[in-house]
Amino acid sequence: MKTLLRSSILGAALAALIQGCPDADAANRKTLEVFSWWTSGSEAAALDVLFRMYKEKNHGVEIINAAVTGGGGSAARPILQTRLAEGNPPDTWQTHPGYELLARYVALEACDPVTDLYESEGWNKVVPKSLIDEVTKSGDMYAVLVGVHRGNVLWYNKKVLEKNQIKIDGTLTFDQFFAAAEKLKAAGIVPLAVGDSGIWATAEIFENTLLGVLGPQGWHDLFSGKLAFDDPKVKQAAQTYGRLLDYQNPDHSALSWDGAVRAVIGAKAAFTCMGDWTYGEMIKAGLKENQDFGWVDHPGTQGSFIVVADGFTLGKGAPDTAEAVAWLRLIGSKQAQEAFDPLKGAIPARTDVDKSKFGDYLQWSMASFAKANLVPSCVHGEAAPAAFQQAMNDAISLFVADKDVDHLTAALVQAAKDYGVQR
């Protein structure tokens, strides 16, 4: 795409010269290609804010928005892998820290270090060390983080619950959820909206439930090899996950994650289990927090925070290095994160932002992030290698159909053995 764009620019410049009217601006035009999977309503709006801020500081640079539709990067990553294999990298691309960044891109020397930016911009002093460690290999940093999402959130339509006399007091156990679900089901309301046209969305429900049963130490034991994937507690989590799916909408496989969120927004369903990019969709739809919608930790996960951080790389061999560095400098800034994250439904990677610029949910999330047990996400590529992540998605796909706990845990045991799940 970029090659064609550059060819058209050169062609236009040549035509102008032939006509005796040289178009120097066209010949010297600068570009920046930003590759991401931010295409939902709130995601696109948040990304556009960054684009506008970039253009204000970098006059004359044309931004190529190479976003690929597909939640969680499910469709974007294969396209990116092909481009990298062909030696045609974007200037900068979205990534999650941990395994996704370090094993998929850094290990293959697909991106250059950005350590100098961390030092010159002082980010080492304002970004938590736990996050910096997740983008670091052999002493160098390889991504600039723009925001941090929380994966283990259960969202609900407050008016639907109030109408059905269901009250949530700060926390929710699995038993309390199932009791509420039965009441909603009897009233003809979908208890749990799920949109798993991308299987990662229902895998996230499994991930959250797994954490809810195992706890943070059990989670770390699982992904370090100390706890087997067919442990009785893992089977208990799978059984609980199966019960949750008994209350999902019949058309779950036809909906995207944001389609499920819209079902809650439109009062067609009561709850949805999804990361806090949901917040951006709620706000963009005009709903008011603590009035129209509420949230709670996914059952059992109080005191834990599943980290789903977003960052961008500096593509090795990409044609617009200077423009990409300017992009990274922008997104790591306090001003950019204060503007972007409230729209995206994320909290800043920086700790020095003005919290008054953030709503109730995001302030709640910031407070939790500061004191909770931070847990890396498997579904979003931080806790395990990509091959295991795909194997888990495949096993979840079968489980959604057959609800066979033994088959699910056996598949996970084999995948952990095949792909060396350790942390």
C-alpha positions as CSV (number, residue, x, y, z in Angstrom):
1,M,0.0,0.0,0.0
2,K,2.8,2.4,0.9
3,T,4.7,1.5,-2.2
4,L,1.7,2.4,-4.4
5,L,1.2,5.6,-2.5
6,R,4.8,6.7,-3.0
7,S,4.6,5.7,-6.6
8,S,1.6,7.9,-7.1
9,I,3.3,10.8,-5.4
10,L,6.3,10.6,-7.6
11,G,4.1,10.2,-10.7
12,A,2.3,13.4,-9.8
13,A,5.5,15.3,-9.3
14,L,6.9,14.1,-12.7
15,A,3.6,15.1,-14.4
16,A,3.9,18.6,-12.9
17,L,7.4,19.0,-14.1
18,I,6.5,17.9,-17.6
19,Q,3.7,20.6,-17.6
20,G,6.2,23.2,-16.4
21,C,4.6,23.5,-12.9
22,P,6.8,21.6,-10.5
23,D,5.0,20.4,-7.4
24,A,7.8,20.4,-4.8
25,D,5.4,19.8,-2.0
26,A,4.2,16.5,-3.5
27,A,7.7,15.3,-4.3
28,N,8.9,16.0,-0.7
29,R,5.8,14.9,1.1
30,K,6.5,12.9,4.3
31,T,4.4,10.0,5.5
32,L,3.9,7.9,8.6
33,E,2.2,4.5,8.6
34,V,0.5,3.5,11.8
35,F,-0.6,-0.1,12.0
36,S,-3.2,-1.1,14.6
37,W,-6.5,-2.9,15.2
38,W,-8.4,0.1,16.6
39,T,-11.5,0.3,14.5
40,S,-14.5,0.3,16.9
41,G,-16.3,3.6,17.4
42,S,-14.5,4.6,20.6
43,E,-11.1,3.1,19.5
44,A,-11.2,5.0,16.2
45,A,-12.2,8.3,18.0
46,A,-9.3,7.9,20.5
47,L,-6.8,7.1,17.7
48,D,-8.0,10.1,15.8
49,V,-7.1,12.3,18.8
50,L,-3.5,11.1,18.6
51,F,-3.4,11.7,14.8
52,R,-4.7,15.3,15.3
53,M,-2.1,16.0,18.0
54,Y,0.6,14.5,15.8
55,K,-0.3,16.7,12.9
56,E,-0.3,19.8,15.0
57,K,3.3,19.1,16.0
58,N,4.5,17.6,12.7
59,H,3.2,19.8,9.8
60,G,3.3,18.3,6.4
61,V,3.4,14.6,7.5
62,E,0.6,12.5,5.9
63,I,-0.6,9.7,8.3
64,I,-1.5,6.4,6.8
65,N,-4.0,4.8,9.1
66,A,-3.4,1.1,8.5
67,A,-5.9,-0.2,11.1
68,V,-7.3,-3.7,10.5
69,T,-10.7,-4.6,11.8
70,G,-10.8,-7.5,14.3
71,G,-10.9,-7.2,18.1
72,G,-7.7,-8.0,20.0
73,G,-5.6,-8.0,16.9
74,S,-7.0,-11.3,15.7
75,A,-7.1,-10.3,12.0
76,A,-4.2,-7.7,12.2
77,R,-1.4,-9.9,13.5
78,P,-1.4,-12.4,10.5
79,I,-1.3,-9.4,8.1
80,L,1.5,-7.9,10.1
81,Q,3.5,-11.2,10.2
82,T,3.2,-11.5,6.4
83,R,4.4,-7.9,5.9
84,L,7.4,-8.4,8.3
85,A,8.3,-11.7,6.5
86,E,8.2,-9.8,3.2
87,G,10.5,-7.0,4.4
88,N,7.7,-4.5,4.2
89,P,7.2,-3.3,7.8
90,P,4.9,-0.5,8.9
91,D,6.7,2.5,10.4
92,T,5.1,1.7,13.8
93,W,2.6,-1.0,14.9
94,Q,0.5,-1.7,17.9
95,T,1.7,-4.4,20.3
96,H,1.1,-5.8,23.7
97,P,4.2,-6.1,26.0
98,G,5.5,-9.3,27.3
99,Y,5.6,-12.4,25.0
100,E,3.9,-10.7,22.1
101,L,6.4,-8.0,21.8
102,L,9.5,-9.8,22.9
103,A,9.0,-13.2,21.3
104,R,7.2,-12.2,18.1
105,Y,9.1,-9.0,17.2
106,V,12.2,-8.4,19.2
107,A,13.5,-11.9,19.1
108,L,13.1,-11.8,15.3
109,E,14.8,-8.4,15.1
110,A,11.8,-6.8,13.5
111,C,11.9,-3.6,15.6
112,D,14.6,-1.2,16.8
113,P,15.1,-0.3,20.5
114,V,13.7,3.0,21.8
115,T,15.8,3.1,24.9
116,D,17.1,6.6,24.0
117,L,13.5,7.9,24.1
118,Y,12.9,6.6,27.6
119,E,16.1,8.3,28.8
120,S,15.6,11.6,26.9
121,E,11.9,11.9,27.9
122,G,12.3,10.8,31.5
123,W,9.9,7.9,31.1
124,N,11.9,5.7,33.4
125,K,10.8,8.0,36.3
126,V,7.1,8.0,35.5
127,V,6.3,4.6,34.1
128,P,6.1,1.7,36.6
129,K,9.1,-0.6,36.5
130,S,6.7,-3.6,36.2
131,L,5.6,-2.2,32.8
132,I,9.0,-1.2,31.6
133,D,10.3,-4.7,32.4
134,E,7.6,-6.1,30.0
135,V,9.1,-4.1,27.1
136,T,12.7,-4.7,27.9
137,K,15.2,-7.3,26.6
138,S,18.9,-7.3,27.3
139,G,18.7,-3.8,28.8
140,D,16.9,-2.1,25.9
141,M,13.3,-1.0,25.6
142,Y,11.4,-1.9,22.5
143,A,7.9,-0.2,22.7
144,V,6.4,2.9,24.0
145,L,3.2,2.3,26.1
146,V,0.3,4.6,25.5
147,G,-2.3,3.0,27.9
148,V,-3.1,0.2,30.3
149,H,-6.4,-1.7,30.2
150,R,-7.9,-4.0,32.8
151,G,-9.2,-7.3,31.5
152,N,-11.1,-8.6,34.5
153,V,-14.2,-6.4,34.6
154,L,-17.9,-7.3,34.6
155,W,-20.1,-4.5,33.2
156,Y,-23.8,-4.0,33.7
157,N,-26.8,-1.9,32.7
158,K,-27.8,-0.3,36.0
159,K,-31.4,0.3,35.0
160,V,-32.0,-3.3,33.9
161,L,-30.7,-4.5,37.3
162,E,-32.8,-1.9,39.2
163,K,-35.9,-2.9,37.2
164,N,-35.4,-6.5,38.2
165,Q,-34.5,-5.6,41.8
166,I,-30.9,-6.8,41.6
167,K,-28.4,-4.9,43.7
168,I,-24.6,-5.1,43.5
169,D,-22.7,-3.8,46.6
170,G,-19.1,-3.4,45.4
171,T,-18.3,-7.0,44.7
172,L,-20.0,-10.0,43.2
173,T,-19.4,-13.7,43.9
174,F,-20.0,-16.4,41.3
175,D,-23.0,-17.6,43.4
176,Q,-24.5,-14.1,43.4
177,F,-24.0,-13.8,39.7
178,F,-25.8,-17.1,39.0
179,A,-28.7,-16.1,41.3
180,A,-29.0,-12.8,39.4
181,A,-28.7,-14.6,36.1
182,E,-31.6,-16.9,37.0
183,K,-33.8,-14.0,37.9
184,L,-33.0,-12.2,34.7
185,K,-33.5,-15.3,32.6
186,A,-36.9,-15.8,34.1
187,A,-37.8,-12.2,33.2
188,G,-36.8,-12.8,29.6
189,I,-33.6,-10.8,29.6
190,V,-30.3,-12.1,28.4
191,P,-28.1,-12.3,31.5
192,L,-24.7,-12.3,29.9
193,A,-24.0,-10.7,26.5
194,V,-21.1,-12.3,24.6
195,G,-19.8,-11.5,21.1
196,D,-17.4,-14.3,20.2
197,S,-17.2,-14.0,16.4
198,G,-13.6,-13.5,17.5
199,I,-13.0,-16.4,19.8
200,W,-10.7,-14.3,22.0
201,A,-13.8,-12.6,23.5
202,T,-15.1,-15.7,25.2
203,A,-11.6,-16.9,25.9
204,E,-11.3,-13.7,28.0
205,I,-14.3,-14.9,30.1
206,F,-12.4,-18.2,30.7
207,E,-9.3,-16.3,31.6
208,N,-11.1,-14.1,34.1
209,T,-12.9,-17.1,35.6
210,L,-9.6,-19.0,35.8
211,L,-8.1,-16.1,37.8
212,G,-11.3,-15.9,39.9
213,V,-10.8,-19.5,41.0
214,L,-7.0,-19.7,41.2
215,G,-6.1,-16.3,42.5
216,P,-3.0,-14.4,41.5
217,Q,-0.5,-16.8,42.9
218,G,-2.2,-19.7,41.3
219,W,-2.2,-17.8,38.0
220,H,1.6,-17.3,38.2
221,D,2.1,-20.9,39.2
222,L,0.1,-22.0,36.2
223,F,2.1,-20.0,33.7
224,S,5.4,-20.9,35.3
225,G,4.8,-24.6,35.2
226,K,4.3,-25.1,38.9
227,L,0.6,-25.9,38.5
228,A,-0.7,-28.3,35.8
229,F,-3.5,-27.3,33.5
230,D,-5.5,-30.3,34.6
231,D,-5.3,-29.4,38.3
232,P,-8.6,-29.8,40.1
233,K,-8.8,-26.0,40.4
234,V,-8.4,-25.5,36.7
235,K,-11.2,-28.0,36.1
236,Q,-13.4,-26.1,38.6
237,A,-12.7,-22.9,36.7
238,A,-13.7,-24.6,33.4
239,Q,-16.9,-25.9,35.0
240,T,-17.8,-22.4,36.3
241,Y,-17.0,-21.0,32.9
242,G,-19.4,-23.5,31.3
243,R,-22.1,-22.4,33.7
244,L,-21.5,-18.8,32.7
245,L,-22.0,-19.7,29.1
246,D,-25.4,-21.2,29.9
247,Y,-26.6,-17.6,30.3
248,Q,-25.1,-16.1,27.1
249,N,-27.2,-14.8,24.2
250,P,-28.1,-17.4,21.5
251,D,-26.5,-15.3,18.7
252,H,-23.1,-14.9,20.5
253,S,-21.2,-16.3,17.5
254,A,-22.6,-13.8,15.2
255,L,-21.6,-10.8,17.3
256,S,-18.3,-9.0,17.8
257,W,-17.2,-7.9,21.2
258,D,-18.6,-4.4,20.7
259,G,-21.8,-5.9,19.4
260,A,-22.2,-7.5,22.8
261,V,-21.5,-4.2,24.5
262,R,-24.2,-2.6,22.4
263,A,-26.7,-5.2,23.7
264,V,-26.0,-4.0,27.2
265,I,-26.1,-0.4,26.2
266,G,-29.5,-1.0,24.5
267,A,-30.9,-2.9,27.6
268,K,-31.2,-6.1,25.6
269,A,-28.8,-7.8,28.1
270,A,-27.8,-7.1,31.6
271,F,-24.1,-8.0,31.9
272,T,-21.0,-8.3,29.7
273,C,-17.6,-9.6,30.7
274,M,-14.9,-7.7,28.8
275,G,-11.9,-5.5,29.3
276,D,-12.3,-1.8,30.0
277,W,-12.2,-0.8,26.3
278,T,-15.9,-1.4,27.0
279,Y,-15.9,1.9,28.9
280,G,-15.0,3.8,25.8
281,E,-18.0,2.3,24.0
282,M,-20.3,3.1,26.8
283,I,-19.2,6.8,27.0
284,K,-19.3,7.2,23.2
285,A,-22.9,6.0,23.2
286,G,-23.8,8.8,25.6
287,L,-24.3,6.6,28.8
288,K,-23.3,8.1,32.1
289,E,-21.2,6.1,34.6
290,N,-22.8,5.1,37.9
291,Q,-26.1,6.2,36.4
292,D,-26.7,4.2,33.3
293,F,-23.9,1.6,33.7
294,G,-21.8,0.2,36.4
295,W,-18.9,-2.3,36.9
296,V,-17.5,-4.7,39.3
297,D,-14.5,-7.0,39.4
298,H,-15.1,-10.3,37.6
299,P,-16.2,-12.7,40.4
300,G,-13.4,-13.9,42.5
301,T,-10.8,-11.4,41.1
302,Q,-11.0,-8.7,43.7
303,G,-7.5,-7.4,44.4
304,S,-6.1,-8.6,41.0
305,F,-5.7,-6.6,37.8
306,I,-5.2,-8.4,34.5
307,V,-3.0,-6.1,32.6
308,V,-3.6,-5.5,28.9
309,A,-1.2,-2.7,28.0
310,D,-0.9,-1.2,24.5
311,G,2.2,0.1,23.0
312,F,3.8,0.9,19.6
313,T,7.1,-0.2,18.2
314,L,9.8,1.4,15.9
315,G,9.9,-0.8,12.8
316,K,13.4,-1.9,11.8
317,G,14.1,-0.9,8.2
318,A,10.9,1.1,8.0
319,P,11.1,4.0,5.5
320,D,9.9,6.8,7.8
321,T,12.1,6.5,10.9
322,A,12.1,10.1,11.9
323,E,8.4,10.4,11.6
324,A,7.9,7.2,13.7
325,V,10.2,8.5,16.4
326,A,8.1,11.6,16.6
327,W,5.0,9.5,16.9
328,L,6.5,7.5,19.8
329,R,7.6,10.7,21.5
330,L,4.0,12.0,21.3
331,I,2.2,8.9,22.5
332,G,4.5,8.6,25.5
333,S,3.8,12.2,26.6
334,K,1.6,13.2,29.5
335,Q,-0.6,15.4,27.2
336,A,-1.3,12.6,24.7
337,Q,-2.2,10.1,27.4
338,E,-4.5,12.5,29.2
339,A,-6.3,13.1,25.9
340,F,-6.3,9.5,24.5
341,D,-6.9,7.2,27.4
342,P,-10.2,8.6,28.7
343,L,-11.7,8.0,25.2
344,K,-10.1,4.6,24.9
345,G,-11.2,3.4,28.3
346,A,-7.7,2.9,29.5
347,I,-5.5,4.4,32.2
348,P,-2.2,6.0,31.3
349,A,1.1,4.1,31.5
350,R,2.4,7.3,33.2
351,T,1.8,7.9,36.9
352,D,2.1,11.7,36.8
353,V,-1.2,12.5,34.9
354,D,-3.9,14.8,36.2
355,K,-6.4,12.3,37.5
356,S,-9.2,14.9,37.5
357,K,-9.3,14.6,33.8
358,F,-10.5,11.0,34.1
359,G,-14.0,9.7,35.0
360,D,-15.1,7.6,38.0
361,Y,-14.4,4.2,36.4
362,L,-10.9,5.2,35.3
363,Q,-10.0,6.7,38.7
364,W,-11.2,3.4,40.3
365,S,-9.0,1.5,37.8
366,M,-6.0,3.7,38.6
367,A,-6.4,3.2,42.3
368,S,-6.7,-0.6,41.7
369,F,-3.6,-0.6,39.5
370,A,-1.6,1.1,42.2
371,K,-2.2,-1.6,44.8
372,A,-3.5,-4.7,43.1
373,N,-1.7,-7.9,42.2
374,L,-0.8,-7.3,38.5
375,V,-1.4,-10.3,36.3
376,P,-0.4,-10.7,32.7
377,S,-3.0,-11.7,30.2
378,C,-2.7,-14.9,28.2
379,V,-5.6,-14.0,25.8
380,H,-3.8,-10.8,24.8
381,G,-0.4,-12.3,24.4
382,E,1.5,-11.2,27.5
383,A,1.6,-14.4,29.7
384,A,2.4,-17.1,27.2
385,P,3.8,-17.7,23.7
386,A,1.6,-17.1,20.6
387,A,1.4,-20.8,19.8
388,F,0.0,-21.6,23.2
389,Q,-2.4,-18.6,22.9
390,Q,-3.7,-20.0,19.6
391,A,-4.0,-23.6,21.0
392,M,-6.0,-22.2,23.9
393,N,-8.3,-20.4,21.5
394,D,-8.8,-23.6,19.6
395,A,-9.6,-25.5,22.8
396,I,-12.1,-22.8,23.9
397,S,-13.8,-23.0,20.5
398,L,-14.5,-26.7,21.0
399,F,-15.5,-26.2,24.7
400,V,-18.1,-23.6,23.7
401,A,-19.7,-26.3,21.6
402,D,-19.4,-29.4,23.8
403,K,-18.7,-28.1,27.4
404,D,-16.4,-31.0,28.0
405,V,-14.1,-30.0,30.9
406,D,-11.8,-33.0,30.5
407,H,-11.2,-32.4,26.8
408,L,-10.5,-28.7,27.5
409,T,-8.0,-29.2,30.3
410,A,-6.3,-32.1,28.4
411,A,-5.8,-29.9,25.4
412,L,-4.3,-27.2,27.6
413,V,-2.0,-29.7,29.2
414,Q,-0.8,-30.8,25.8
415,A,-0.4,-27.2,24.5
416,A,1.6,-26.3,27.6
417,K,3.9,-29.3,27.0
418,D,4.3,-28.5,23.3
419,Y,5.0,-24.8,23.6
420,G,6.9,-24.6,26.8
421,V,4.6,-22.4,28.9
422,Q,6.9,-20.8,31.4
423,R,7.3,-17.4,32.8
